């Protein structure tokens, strides 16, 4: 919640550092997820994320990214909030039910059609959010140049 509020407030005042953070984050997620669409099994990045990062942090930031992009001056369409649902479900399943979706994926070492389709949607959403963040940063930089 703190990351969300600080980000939304920072973007509202035109803080380019906050904007750059989200551009770098969205780029990382797209870079991380895109190869999944072309791999028949688990490649190194998801395995690394699952085994070495806090799943709440990883999935939580994916959900927060959609909230920040849509509920801030970045102005991404609200439909991109869809991405909060599956990631919140992943956190719930992992923390409350003790069923880590990533552990099942890593154990099976293959992807189902359902996972494949959801990663396509997820990656598309992150690409769109990245575009809106870049567009917003471009606007802020141009606005600052015009006022000089």
N, C-alpha and C positions, 0 to 999 in steps of 0.2 A: 504494500500500500504506500509506503514511503517513496519508493522509486517512482511510482505512478504520479503522486502529487508533486514531487520535486520536478519531474520531467514536464508535466503539464504546465506548472507555474513557470519553469525556465523557458519553455517554448513560447509561452504567452508574452514574455518580455523580450523575446528575440535572442535568447542566449544561444549562440552558434555552437558552443561546446556540447550542449544537450542535443542539439540537432545532429552534430557529427557523431556523438555516441550512438544514437539510434540508427544512423546510416551505416556505421561500422557493424553494429549488432545485426541489423537486417541483412547486410551483405554476408556476414558469417553464416547466418541461418540458411540463406539461399545456397551459398557455397557448400554447406554441410548437407543439405537435403537433396540438392539437385542430382548428385551421382546415384542416390538411392533408386531413382527412377530407371537407371540403366544397369543396375547390379542384380544378379540372380540370388545373391545371398548377402549376409551382413558384411559390410566393408568396415574399415577401421574407425572411421569417425563416430558412427553411432555406438559402436562398442566402447570407444574411449569415453564418450559422453556418459554412457550408462554406468560404466565401471569406475569413473573418476570424478564425476561432478555430482553435486546434490541434485537429485531429480526434481525436488521442489523448486530449487533455483532455476534449473534448466527449463522445465515446463512452465513454471511460474512466469519467467521472463517472456516466454512465447505468448502467454495470455496477456501479460502487461503490455507487450508491444502493440497488440491490437487495440487495447484500451487507450494508450497514449496516442496512437495514430488517428483514432476516430473521435476521441473526446477532447482533443486539443485544437489549437489553431492550425495544426497540420492539415486538418480537414478531410481526412480519408472517409469514404462512405461507411455508414454504420453497418452495412452488410458484412464488413470485415470483422466485426465483433464475433462472428461465427467461430473464429479461431479460439476464443476463450472457452467455449464449451468442451471440446475434446481434451484440451490441456488441463482444465479444471477436473474433468473426469479422471484423467491419468493420475493426477495428484491424489484425488479421493480414493481411487482404487489402490494406489500404492500405500498411502498412509493409513487409511481406515480399514480397508479390506485385506491389506498385505499382499495384494496381487499386482506386482510391477509388470506393466505391459511390456516394457523393454526386456525384462528377464525372459519372458516367454519367447519373444522375438529372437533374442540372442541364443537361447537354448535350442530353438528349432532351426536356426540358421537359414531361414527362408522367409519370404514375405507372401502374404495372402493377397488376393485381389482387393479385399477391403482395406488393408494397410496401404497398398499401392495407390488406390483411389484417394484415400485420405491424405497421403503425402503429396499427391498432385494438388489437391485443394489447398493444403497447408503452404506449399511452396509458392503457389499462385498468390495467395494472400500476402505472404511475406514480400514477394516481388512488387505487388501493388503498394504495400506500405512503404517499401523502399522508395518507390517512385514518388509518392506523396511527400516523404521526408526530403528527398532531393529537390523537388519542386518548391517546397516551403523554404529550404535553405537558400535556394537561388533567389527567391523573392526577398528574403531578409537581407542578403548580401547586396542585391541591387538597390533595395530601399536605403540601405546605409550609404551606398555610393552616391545616390541621388541627393542625399541630405548633406553631403560633404561640401 
